[in-house]
Amino acid sequence: MKALAEFAVDTGLDGFDLCVRRGYAVNPENVATALPEAASFFKQHGLSIAMVTGEGDLKDPTDASAQTLLA
């Protein structure tokens, strides 16, 4: 995440669309802890997470993985 924060600051970005997908640093299995940690880290660097993109098959807001992501 440090490299992402440095890139954003260097290029004048305000924040990110963070992908929460299998194989990513923040993924469906660790989203409950990793997403708040990422948000806090980026906030410390003056950045935000304006949007979160989940798995491509996440289409139902009542799906258990959607509930965890939205929480």
N, C-alpha and C positions, 0 to 999 in steps of 0.2 A: 504494500500500500504506500510505502514511503516514496517509491519511484513514481507512482501515479500522482501523488500529491505534488511532488517536485515538478512533474510534467505540467500539471494543471497551472501551477503558479507561474512557471516559466513561459507558458503560452497564453496566459491571461484568461483561462477558463474559470468559471464560477463553481463548477462542480461536475457531477457525473450522472449518467444513467447507469446504474449498477446492475449487472447481470447476476441473478441468483439462480444458478444452474449447476447440475452435477458437473464436477470437475473444476469448478471455479472456487476461488478463496471463500466466497460466501455461497453456500449451496443449501439445498432443501434440508439436509441433515443437520447443519449447524446454524441455520438462519436465526434462530431465537437468540443466540449469543453473538454470532459473528456480525450480523447486521447492525445491532446497536454499537458494537465496538468500532465498526467501520465508520458509522455516522459520527461518533464521538471523535475519532481520529481525524476525519476530514474537517469537522467543525473547528478543531484546534488549529487547523491550517487555513481557516477562512473559506472553506469549501463546503458545498452541500451535496446531498444525494437527492436530486430533483425528481428522479423517477427510478423505479425498480422494475426490471424485466425478469419475469419468471420463465419456467420451462415452456417450450413451444406447445406442449399438450395441456397446459393449464388454461382451461376454458370455463370451468365451473366454479363460481365463487364459494360454493358450499363444500368443495373438495377440501379434505383435511390439510393438504399442503398449502392451499390458498389461505386457510384460516391461520396457519402458523406464520406465513409470510406477512399477512396483514396485521397480525398482532404485534 
